[in-house]
Amino acid sequence: MEAQLADAGSSLNLYRRLIELRAASPALRAGHYARPPAAADGYVTYIREAAADRRLVALNLTSEERVLALDRGGRIAISSALDRDLEAVHDALRLRPDEGVVVDLA
């Protein structure tokens, strides 16, 4: 456990960050669930929305990069790859192999 706590990229710390984001987001706690049409095989996407809080959850379940077209931009709130947190996204979201992200949609 100490090794997981000390490693910013550990599964434990990812789960802790996800729990914090969920606690701070009305959309992730109790928002309306919508599934946008899928544009490619190998990933799962859905949108959670409550009032002005709108979040896209995107999971790449493959070992190859996937590109997801977006109808609006936003900012990555959390990524399983630490170096992408707060990265701006515009008309497309590039998902790395086996990556999951939560995007705060503008």
Order of alpha helices (4+ residues) and beta strands (2+ residues): alpha-alpha-alpha-beta-beta-beta-beta-beta-beta-beta-beta
